[in-house]
Amino acid sequence: MPETLNITVPNEMMEALRGRVKAGAYASTEEAVLAAIANMVRDSDTRDDRLDLIRARISASLDDPGPSLASSDVRRRLDDLYARHRG
């Protein structure tokens, strides 16, 4: 069931909302606020998914029984990779 939310919005944000409604981007300020909330939720979910992926890669790397690379080896490999893709 929908809920009512009463908030105080800074003048600059309200002007931005009204400007977008006036420009036709949204039918109403309510629609603009709902879109902003939907974007916030989507962005948060995307960020969480990316962090989960990064954590999994770190875990896999830490669990990898292979030998670690010296920083000079890493630098050389990166330089070689850059040179190949640079042309």
Buried (B, 14 or more C-beta within 10 A) or exposed (E): EEEEEEEEEEEEEEEEBEEBBEEEEBEEBEBBBEEBEEEEEEEEEEEEEEEEEEEEEEEEEEEEEEEEEEEEEEEEEEEEEEEEEEE
